Amino acid sequence: MKALIAATLLGVAFGAAAADFAPQASGAPAMDAVRQAAATDKRGLVEKNMQLTPEEAKRFWPLYEEYQKDLDRIVQRQNRAVLDYVNTDSNMTDANARRIAKELIAADNDEQKLRERTARKLLGALPARKAVRYLQIENKLRSFYRYDIAERIPLVK
């Protein structure tokens, strides 16, 4: 069970290459399609939903790559903390719980700072509506990721 949880957490379980965030579909099948698309080709999913002009694309993609690189480091920290929890679940001490909570909160704070920094850069490089669109896309994907973790991880005993 722990191995299954760990494998699930380390691989982001996102959906089908043709999926997008258009409001016409809703519910679990639509969410699964987006999960699959992000797992197979997140950049393609973002590109399809951003609808950038060639000039906007020149300014956007370097910011996207920078954000993804920085986000990946934060996600790795979050995953290590969650895996630490999974591995110590049956032997969880107050000291372990305190240490894991501190690391998760620090990583979450760093993610928020990264999001704010990236928003400023995007708003300087793109029309505001497109900058916000990208922030929405990332927020939705991160929400799926957090939901998947919350669904699979039991409460501390």
Buried (B, 14 or more C-beta within 10 A) or exposed (E): EEEEBBEBBEEBBBBBBEBBBEEEEEEEEBBBBBBBBBBBBBEBBBBBBBEBEEEBEEBBBEBBEBBBEBBEEBBEBBBBBBBBBBEBBEEEEEEBEEBBEEBBEBBBEBBEEBBEEBBEBBBEBBEEEBBBBBBEBBEBBBEBBEEBBEEBBEEEE
